[in-house]
Amino acid sequence: MMYAETHRRWDGTAMPLPSMARLVTRDINEVHQHMCQMFCPHDLRIDGGSPPIDFRHHQASLKSLTFNATDYGNPYGKVVVNIPPMDALYLVQFSLAGVAEITQDKATFVLHPGEMCVLNPKARVRQTFGDGYKHFTVKVDKDGLEALLAQELGFRPGELHFSPRPVRLEGAAAAFAHLVRTVCDDLDEGISGFSHARAAGAVEQALQRLLLAAVPHNHIDLFDAPAFTPAPYYVRRVEEFIHQHACDAITLDEMIAVSGVSARSLHAGFRRFRDTTPMNYLKSHRLELAHRQLRSAADDGLTVTEVALACGFTHLSKFARDYLERFGERPSATLKRTGRH
């Protein structure tokens, strides 16, 4: 396989997975029906006339992951897609050629070649594909990715939600994209190594881990942190409870009840395995939640008070003091740096 040939597949000149075409057509109604079956029911229309489209969709699979190369072949006008919540999957998207304007979670951005983004399961998404737009997507099973995250952390931290904004193909994102390209090119050439029964699961998990490292999400601080020493079940049970209910009014008595052990044993477990107390663990997690929300609060139109209350803090002056001690700046300073004054 020549480098120039494979490079053309990923720079927008040609299409990845050329030997795995699922549909080639010039019928927009056939396109709509096919894409609804491949992903989920959605609205699709051409804005700006009725150009003679030349649609292509190529697809390959590796266990639960599905790789898709799509070219709507529109010489002029724009393809507009309105996608309802997909519920059971995350959709990782790359632009191969041209640009797409994407609205997700009330944020609108433009996805360029050399970038990737993740469409979340519960988000309503609107995409507008410009002239000659080609893109590549990876369908990722929601339950499988959340199960792997729980396996990495040692407990279930609650629902996983990625930032809707594009990230450049650098660092972990570049590694993710490179492995996707390698797997797809080998599948396309009929090389069986990556799809081998004893290899496919490991390759898929490597892609999932790289995705969790590449795109910011609501559990990124936990995922990027050094691995904890394995803790007993009662510590992990309380951690999971905290991550699921951090924004509620949680008492120490509730944590003790959830743990199933005595107050003394619970405190000893957190001291030994987490070097903190259960209540301080709760406060630390709430501060991390507030820090993440304040960094995007300008886009969401939130104030410091709204963020603090939403993260379970009821004493605003104490929240401000603890936040300053933890992050070295006041909550209002974090908010201002995001563009809200």
Secondary structure, DSSP 8 states (H G I E B T S, - for coil): --HHHHHHHHTTSS-SSTT-EEEEES-HHHHHHHHHHHT---EEEEESS-----EEEEEEEETTEEEEEEE---SSSEEEEEE---SSEEEEEEEEES-EEEEETTEEEEE-BTEEEEE-TT--EEEEE-TT-EEEEEEEEHHHHHHHHHHHHTS--S---B-SS-EES-THHHHHHHHHHHHHHHHHTT--TTTSTTTHHHHHHHHHHHHHHHS-BTTHHHHHS-------HHHHHHHHHHHHHTTS---HHHHHHHHTS-HHHHHHHHHHHHSS-HHHHHHHHHHHHHHHHHHTHHHHT--HHHHHHHTT---HHHHHHHHHHHHSS-HHHHHHHTT--
